[in-house]
Amino acid sequence: MSQWRTASYRHYYTKSHLRIFLGFRPSVAPCATVACCRVSCATLRSDLVNQRRALKSFIVARGVAGADYLDEVGGVVNFGRKRLLP
């Protein structure tokens, strides 16, 4: 375990050091897996189906469970898209 020192070279430990020393596992916030498939126009919907199929097989091969799929047809890339914001 690493030691931290003050300006006067005294050792001190943080709460996270104490938790590691006592054997607690670090807390990890739960997260969601979102798989996003996107095409630029409605005439490419068949490509959207192919993208989703390929992405689904990739996710299954990686062993990720409970992924949410997001299919989107749009023209301009906009990072403020309402479907991707929490």
SULMOTA-V999305 format. One line per field, one symbol per residue. burial: # if it has 24 or more other ideal C-beta (glycine too) atoms within 12 Angstrom, else .. A space follows every 10 residues. Layout:
BEGIN
burial = ???
END
This chain:
BEGIN
burial = .......... .......... .......... ....#.##.. .......#.. ##..#..... .......... ##........ ......
END
